Amino acid sequence: MSTEHISEKRAYGQLTEEVLEEIRGILGEKNVSLDPEKRQTYSFDQVPRGHWENTFLSDVVVFPETTEQIAALLALANRLRIPVTPRGAGTGLSGGAIPLHGGIVLSTEKMNRILELDEDNLTITVEPGVVTAEITKAARTAGLLYAGDPCSGDASFIGGNVAENAGGNKVVKYGSTGASVLALEVVLADGSVTWFGGKRRKDVTGYDFVHLLAGSEGTLGIITKIILRLLPLPTKVVDLLVPFPDTDTAVAFVPRIMIEGKVIPASIEFLDRSAIRLVEDYLSTRLPHGNAGAHLIIQLEGNDPETLADEYERIGELCFRHGAMEVFVADNRNVRDKLWKARKAVGEAMVAGFVQSALEDVVVPTSAVPELMREATRITETHGVEGINFGHIGDGNMHVNFVIRKPRSDWHEVMDRALRDLYRTVRRLGGTLSGEHGIGLKRRKYMEEVMDTAQIALIRRVKQAFDPNNILNPGKIVPDV
Ligand SMILES: Cc1cc2nc3c(=O)[nH]c(=O)nc-3n(C[C@H](O)[C@H](O)[C@H](O)COP(=O)(O)OP(=O)(O)OC[C@H]3O[C@@H](n4cnc5c(N)ncnc54)[C@H](O)[C@@H]3O)c2cc1C
């Protein structure tokens, strides 16, 4: 199989035995691992193995327990010019946590405490290694909602969510992770520690560094504490599972939900027939009308049962008027859990089910989704690949994916052509490369498809200002940084 070969040589300091001794002195012996197996495991994320011809192995994996330890470690790494790649749970889909230049992989898994739930200010303060679902659970126990809901939430860490500005299933109503972030404690490249933002809802004092750091993919600083916004928890939730005869009818219906239905659902998710088949096989389960051309999942929520019933009846009628084959109402926890288990497992099923896959993450203005989906079919036919499409259709963020079932030697060339075609199409439609998975190592060579030279130069200058020695996750987002 032909794979992309990345060769990017940079002069970095060496991790000599003396340097390792210093690191052990900062972190303690137990928090520093040279174990080859561990270094392997912590050198990948969920981008399929074999995506790159070369593997990028760290020299050491470290497990700091405090901000102070990270500060001392970065001061040392900066002085000796040793690369540091921060890592959350490694569920990333863009190669962000891969140590391109070796050096130190910094796992946040031991910084996994929920520090405070402040009901008066509706905030929760957490360390970066807390699993996303734990935050949802802690908020729910207090009758509150943490709105971040990536499909990987049972495994991903909140630090990784913030660093990727992760999206997920509730963006249409609540925005991406960044919209819930009020403040960040960050260790900068030289080891200094600072707070951006606070428990305040407004702030125009200087630049908005909180939302520059959210989505910076570990290239500008290490996030060590996070203050998240909470909301009152809606007490009633209903999911509608709506099969349509084909993709065109399903995607054309989506804008009607808000325009004619006059509600903003918590989620509007889309799965085409191949995505349904894939996940049914993967979970050995069957969804109602599994043979339909496409399905929408529409989640509505509220506090008053009558109002909610009115809303879902109205949306249900609209569905039928716009070509739905059926409307299934899931209003109890068991049925809803089964439905969302299936929706959340599609990504996993793709990674498991194919020899090679390009799990893509493009985003377009919502009105352009119908054309995007038609173009997706054209692109798969033009380039001779199979397509599987699903995603967060309510916010125009579609996982348009190209897959093959049997190995073929020209896969990477084919994929490159198909992806450039996709990205050019997306740009023409007013969209961009990634809505939530990030650029990382996987998409950096495509940045010039959607960004002009002025923007790319500015990214480099911002990186230079934060990290003049280029030690923080070097080589990500744009090449040669
Ligand atoms: C099955 C599946 C479903 C998914 N569904 C979604 C989805 O619905 N929505 C979505 O947005 N994503 C989704 N993802 C992608 C992934 O889960 C997210 O990008 C997630 O935010 C990554 O979190 P992580 O803890 O695994 O981070 P990692 O993969 O470990 O790291 C991601 C990036 O964050 C950086 N980083 C991690 N921690 C820190 C820190 N403390 N400070 C600075 N930088 C840091 C890393 O250097 C890297 O660049 C899915 C992935 C899988 C495998």
Ligand as a Chemical Component Dictionary entry (heavy atoms), coordinates in Angstrom:
data_LIG
# 
_chem_comp.id                   LIG 
_chem_comp.type                 NON-POLYMER 
_chem_comp.pdbx_formal_charge   0 
_chem_comp.three_letter_code    LIG 
# 
loop_
_chem_comp_atom.comp_id 
_chem_comp_atom.atom_id 
_chem_comp_atom.alt_atom_id 
_chem_comp_atom.type_symbol 
_chem_comp_atom.charge 
_chem_comp_atom.model_Cartn_x 
_chem_comp_atom.model_Cartn_y 
_chem_comp_atom.model_Cartn_z 
_chem_comp_atom.pdbx_ordinal 
LIG C1  C1  C 0 -15.634 7.088  17.608 1  
LIG C2  C2  C 0 -15.246 8.544  17.648 2  
LIG C3  C3  C 0 -16.251 9.511  17.645 3  
LIG C4  C4  C 0 -15.912 10.864 17.660 4  
LIG N1  N1  N 0 -16.907 11.794 17.679 5  
LIG C5  C5  C 0 -16.605 13.104 17.724 6  
LIG C6  C6  C 0 -17.647 14.097 17.726 7  
LIG O1  O1  O 0 -18.839 13.791 17.702 8  
LIG N2  N2  N 0 -17.269 15.388 17.762 9  
LIG C7  C7  C 0 -15.955 15.770 17.784 10 
LIG O2  O2  O 0 -15.676 16.971 17.812 11 
LIG N3  N3  N 0 -14.969 14.848 17.781 12 
LIG C8  C8  C 0 -15.252 13.542 17.753 13 
LIG N4  N4  N 0 -14.240 12.608 17.741 14 
LIG C9  C9  C 0 -12.831 13.048 17.744 15 
LIG C10 C10 C 0 -12.178 13.165 19.143 16 
LIG O3  O3  O 0 -12.829 12.345 20.076 17 
LIG C11 C11 C 0 -12.177 14.621 19.603 18 
LIG O4  O4  O 0 -11.327 15.386 18.764 19 
LIG C12 C12 C 0 -11.734 14.813 21.058 20 
LIG O5  O5  O 0 -11.898 16.166 21.388 21 
LIG C13 C13 C 0 -10.290 14.395 21.310 22 
LIG O6  O6  O 0 -10.092 14.335 22.707 23 
LIG P1  P1  P 0 -8.890  13.468 23.308 24 
LIG O7  O7  O 0 -8.899  13.658 24.783 25 
LIG O8  O8  O 0 -8.955  12.084 22.830 26 
LIG O9  O9  O 0 -7.653  14.242 22.681 27 
LIG P2  P2  P 0 -6.354  13.676 21.937 28 
LIG O10 O10 O 0 -6.739  12.924 20.716 29 
LIG O11 O11 O 0 -5.482  12.997 22.907 30 
LIG O12 O12 O 0 -5.690  15.056 21.510 31 
LIG C14 C14 C 0 -6.331  15.905 20.602 32 
LIG C15 C15 C 0 -5.520  17.206 20.463 33 
LIG O13 O13 O 0 -5.603  17.963 21.651 34 
LIG C16 C16 C 0 -4.300  18.263 22.149 35 
LIG N5  N5  N 0 -4.423  18.257 23.609 36 
LIG C17 C17 C 0 -4.939  17.263 24.377 37 
LIG N6  N6  N 0 -4.948  17.656 25.670 38 
LIG C18 C18 C 0 -4.434  18.908 25.719 39 
LIG C19 C19 C 0 -4.185  19.838 26.759 40 
LIG N7  N7  N 0 -4.469  19.574 28.035 41 
LIG N8  N8  N 0 -3.633  21.034 26.439 42 
LIG C20 C20 C 0 -3.346  21.340 25.150 43 
LIG N9  N9  N 0 -3.553  20.495 24.135 44 
LIG C21 C21 C 0 -4.099  19.303 24.409 45 
LIG C22 C22 C 0 -3.404  17.197 21.569 46 
LIG O14 O14 O 0 -2.081  17.651 21.448 47 
LIG C23 C23 C 0 -4.041  16.998 20.201 48 
LIG O15 O15 O 0 -3.582  17.974 19.303 49 
LIG C24 C24 C 0 -14.543 11.254 17.707 50 
LIG C25 C25 C 0 -13.549 10.278 17.738 51 
LIG C26 C26 C 0 -13.880 8.947  17.712 52 
LIG C27 C27 C 0 -12.786 7.931  17.741 53 
# 
loop_
_chem_comp_bond.comp_id 
_chem_comp_bond.atom_id_1 
_chem_comp_bond.atom_id_2 
_chem_comp_bond.value_order 
_chem_comp_bond.pdbx_ordinal 
LIG C1  C2  SING 1  
LIG C2  C3  SING 2  
LIG C2  C26 DOUB 3  
LIG C3  C4  DOUB 4  
LIG C4  N1  SING 5  
LIG C4  C24 SING 6  
LIG N1  C5  DOUB 7  
LIG C5  C6  SING 8  
LIG C5  C8  SING 9  
LIG C6  O1  DOUB 10 
LIG C6  N2  SING 11 
LIG N2  C7  SING 12 
LIG C7  O2  DOUB 13 
LIG C7  N3  SING 14 
LIG N3  C8  DOUB 15 
LIG C8  N4  SING 16 
LIG N4  C9  SING 17 
LIG N4  C24 SING 18 
LIG C9  C10 SING 19 
LIG C10 O3  SING 20 
LIG C10 C11 SING 21 
LIG C11 O4  SING 22 
LIG C11 C12 SING 23 
LIG C12 O5  SING 24 
LIG C12 C13 SING 25 
LIG C13 O6  SING 26 
LIG O6  P1  SING 27 
LIG P1  O7  DOUB 28 
LIG P1  O8  SING 29 
LIG P1  O9  SING 30 
LIG O9  P2  SING 31 
LIG P2  O10 DOUB 32 
LIG P2  O11 SING 33 
LIG P2  O12 SING 34 
LIG O12 C14 SING 35 
LIG C14 C15 SING 36 
LIG C15 O13 SING 37 
LIG C15 C23 SING 38 
LIG O13 C16 SING 39 
LIG C16 N5  SING 40 
LIG C16 C22 SING 41 
LIG N5  C17 SING 42 
LIG N5  C21 SING 43 
LIG C17 N6  DOUB 44 
LIG N6  C18 SING 45 
LIG C18 C19 SING 46 
LIG C18 C21 DOUB 47 
LIG C19 N7  SING 48 
LIG C19 N8  DOUB 49 
LIG N8  C20 SING 50 
LIG C20 N9  DOUB 51 
LIG N9  C21 SING 52 
LIG C22 O14 SING 53 
LIG C22 C23 SING 54 
LIG C23 O15 SING 55 
LIG C24 C25 DOUB 56 
LIG C25 C26 SING 57 
LIG C26 C27 SING 58 
# 
